[in-house]
Amino acid sequence: MEFQNITYHQFIVFFIGFVRIATILSTVPIFGYSSIPIPVKAGLAFFVSWVLFPLIEAGDFLIPIDFLPFFVMVLKEVIVGLIIGLATNFMFVGIQMAGELIGLDMGFGIVNIIDPLSGDQVSIMAQFKYVISLLLFLIINGHHFLLNALRSSFIVIPLGTANFTSLVTDQIIAMSTTIFKIALQIGGPILVALFLTSFVMGIIARTVPQMNIFIVGFPLKISVGMLMLGLSLPLFTYVFGKLMDEFEVSILKIIQVMG
């Protein structure tokens, strides 16, 4: 498609496809963080839309003449983008929850920082786990999968043909329930070690009441937590790889359900 030869139909098709792509890129991990300037996001969405335009135009649908049907079509593309973007964040939310649980058990419940990526106030341990997961996500080319899923969405769901049935809701609910599973898988070893530490300190407090267990226990739990955090990093890498495999299947499935 060349600028001087573009038709009205091609322009509208490009615009509607751009809406879906911009919505997805503004909500998925890596690409959608608030720290990335809006002009950069818009430029990336425009470039991806330009590259994928042959797929976008392949649907060959009729453009509504009236404003209301046209607005409904654009709104459907926004919803498609939001659903795909929301689904891609479930795994990272579970990893952040694991960090929150670990930090709370270690005594870091009151130590919160401002996440420069999302602008939210999060636990320091949740932020640490989140940053590590993002690095692993980039190392295993997870961002390539996101772009490939975006391409697949135009093949499976041509413009204006998205179906929002109960199957879509069921799939989103099924993916959201995995957040707690992911949190336990990621934070399980450290939480067990911290629980055993608290259990031993409780026994010591009962047998040696003269000892100020609070003064001793606070730095002890931090030390045990930091030690287990370092020792569990290889396990975290392995579990993250398995979660990515399930994550990719779930994203492609939700795209197929909407198609």
Secondary structure, 3 states (H helix, E strand, C coil): CCHHHCCHHHHHHHHHHHHHHHHHHCCCCCCCCCCCCHHHHHHHHHHHHHHCHHHHHCCCCCCCCCHHHHHHHHHHHHHHHHHHHHHHHHHHHHHHHHHHHHHHHHCCCCCEEECCCCCCEEEHHHHHHHHHHHHHHHHCCHHHHHHHHHHHHHHHCCCCCCCCCHHHHHHHHHHHHHHHHHHHHHHHHHHHHHHHHHHHHHHHHHHCCCCCHHHHHHHHHHHHHHHHHHHCHHHHHHHHHHHHHHHHHHHHHHHHHHC
